[in-house]
């Protein structure tokens, strides 16, 4: 999660919403890491989670990432949760809850939906205080 928090700080420095993600394989090796790049890439799908999923799929040569774990500083939105289930990730570890736009414990609750074909293990609250502080500071400075 420390690497994801670093990626979130770097995203904020670029003017992006400070969300970072890291993908780790079954051996614990970091395969990909990224922060949000929606503004930089002019791409509404360039969330940190989507970027690490894409990079990991390219690195392993498969659309299925069984055995991989994603660490993300903010609860994934419905789009990212959908990609996580499609990629068949084993586990999702996230920091701050997102009552406004979350898709795991809030909002769409993608993994709880009957049409969800794969449900990863979910661990929340890891690095929560720092992730929340980064987000609050970022948005306080924008207002």
PyMOL commands that set and color helices and strands:
alter all, ss='L'
color gray80, all
select helices_A, chain A and resi 2-13+38-41+48-60+78-86+110-112+128-142
alter helices_A, ss='H'
color red, helices_A
select strands_A, chain A and resi 20-24+30-35+69-74+91-96+121-124
alter strands_A, ss='S'
color yellow, strands_A
deselect
rebuild
show_as cartoon
